[in-house]
Amino acid sequence: MPVSDNAIDAAIDLIAGVPGLEMDADDLADDVVLMSLAWPDEAEFLKAASATERAMRQLSAGTVSAAPLKHDLAGWFSYHYQHARAQGSRADMRIAFRTVEGGIRVRAFGHRDVPTDFYRRIATSR
């Protein structure tokens, strides 16, 4: 069963409410919809939305570190995290961002590989 429109709307509102977050509203909505393709199970999708909100709050507050990106994405950073906390699980989510006064400017977020390679998607589309 696909993720409901209500869950997608709730995820958009949750992530958009992060203090210090700057992100194009259309890109945010697109990334949430793509996240629903990566996790078509609504419970897993909501875990991913919650993890994304938490990761963005941490990035905005400067309490976690990230790796600089290269080539076409130079000047941006990548933060890796799990959509659901699980000991020993690999980080399956990414946020591409840069710091700005008072927070972060997010270029994109989403699953590492679904529906397509995260870095290839954002290098060509944004």
C-alpha positions as CSV (number, residue, x, y, z in Angstrom):
1,M,0.0,0.0,0.0
2,P,1.5,3.4,-1.0
3,V,2.2,6.1,1.6
4,S,-0.9,8.2,2.1
5,D,-1.2,11.9,1.1
6,N,-1.7,12.7,4.8
7,A,1.6,11.1,5.8
8,I,3.4,12.9,3.0
9,D,1.9,16.3,4.0
10,A,2.8,15.6,7.7
11,A,6.4,14.8,6.7
12,I,6.6,18.0,4.7
13,D,5.3,20.0,7.6
14,L,7.7,18.2,10.1
15,I,10.8,18.8,8.0
16,A,9.8,22.4,7.0
17,G,9.5,23.2,10.7
18,V,13.2,22.7,11.4
19,P,14.6,25.9,12.9
20,G,17.3,27.5,10.7
21,L,16.4,25.4,7.7
22,E,16.5,27.0,4.3
23,M,15.3,24.9,1.3
24,D,13.3,25.5,-1.8
25,A,9.7,24.5,-1.0
26,D,9.3,22.6,-4.3
27,D,12.5,20.7,-3.7
28,L,11.5,19.8,-0.2
29,A,8.1,18.4,-1.4
30,D,9.9,16.5,-4.3
31,D,12.3,14.9,-1.8
32,V,9.6,13.8,0.5
33,V,7.7,12.2,-2.4
34,L,10.9,10.5,-3.5
35,M,11.4,9.3,0.1
36,S,7.9,7.7,-0.1
37,L,9.1,5.7,-3.1
38,A,12.1,4.5,-1.2
39,W,9.9,3.4,1.8
40,P,6.4,2.6,0.5
41,D,5.5,1.2,3.9
42,E,4.0,4.1,5.7
43,A,5.6,3.2,9.1
44,E,9.1,3.1,7.6
45,F,8.4,6.3,5.6
46,L,7.5,8.1,8.8
47,K,10.6,6.8,10.5
48,A,12.6,8.2,7.6
49,A,10.8,11.6,7.9
50,S,11.5,11.7,11.6
51,A,15.2,10.8,11.2
52,T,15.5,13.5,8.5
53,E,14.0,16.1,10.8
54,R,16.3,15.1,13.6
55,A,19.4,15.1,11.4
56,M,18.5,18.5,10.0
57,R,18.0,19.9,13.5
58,Q,21.5,18.5,14.5
59,L,23.1,20.0,11.4
60,S,21.4,23.4,11.9
61,A,22.6,23.4,15.6
62,G,26.1,22.4,14.5
63,T,26.2,19.3,16.8
64,V,27.2,16.8,14.1
65,S,29.9,16.9,11.4
66,A,29.7,16.1,7.7
67,A,32.0,15.5,4.8
68,P,32.7,18.0,2.0
69,L,31.6,17.1,-1.4
70,K,33.7,17.4,-4.6
71,H,33.5,18.1,-8.3
72,D,30.1,19.5,-9.4
73,L,29.0,19.6,-5.7
74,A,32.1,21.5,-4.3
75,G,31.0,23.9,-1.6
76,W,28.3,21.5,-0.3
77,F,28.6,18.9,2.5
78,S,27.1,15.5,2.9
79,Y,25.7,14.1,6.1
80,H,24.9,10.3,6.3
81,Y,22.3,8.9,8.6
82,Q,20.0,5.9,9.1
83,H,16.3,6.1,8.3
84,A,15.7,4.0,11.4
85,R,18.1,3.6,14.2
86,A,19.5,0.1,14.2
87,Q,22.8,-1.1,15.6
88,G,25.3,-2.0,12.9
89,S,23.0,-0.8,10.0
90,R,24.6,1.2,7.3
91,A,23.6,4.9,6.8
92,D,21.0,4.7,4.0
93,M,20.0,8.4,3.9
94,R,21.9,11.6,2.8
95,I,21.5,15.3,3.2
96,A,23.4,17.7,0.9
97,F,23.7,21.1,2.6
98,R,25.9,24.1,3.3
99,T,25.9,26.2,6.5
100,V,24.4,29.6,6.5
101,E,24.1,32.2,9.2
102,G,21.7,30.8,11.7
103,G,21.3,27.3,10.2
104,I,21.7,25.3,7.0
105,R,20.7,25.6,3.3
106,V,19.6,22.1,2.1
107,R,20.1,21.2,-1.5
108,A,18.5,17.8,-1.2
109,F,17.9,14.8,1.1
110,G,16.8,11.3,0.5
111,H,17.7,7.6,0.2
112,R,21.2,6.9,-0.9
113,D,20.2,4.7,-3.9
114,V,16.4,4.7,-4.3
115,P,14.9,5.8,-6.7
116,T,18.3,6.7,-8.1
117,D,21.8,7.5,-6.9
118,F,21.4,10.5,-4.6
119,Y,24.5,12.4,-5.8
120,R,23.9,11.9,-9.5
121,R,20.3,13.1,-9.0
122,I,21.2,16.3,-7.2
123,A,24.2,17.1,-9.4
124,T,22.1,17.2,-12.5
125,S,18.8,18.5,-11.2
126,R,19.5,21.2,-8.7
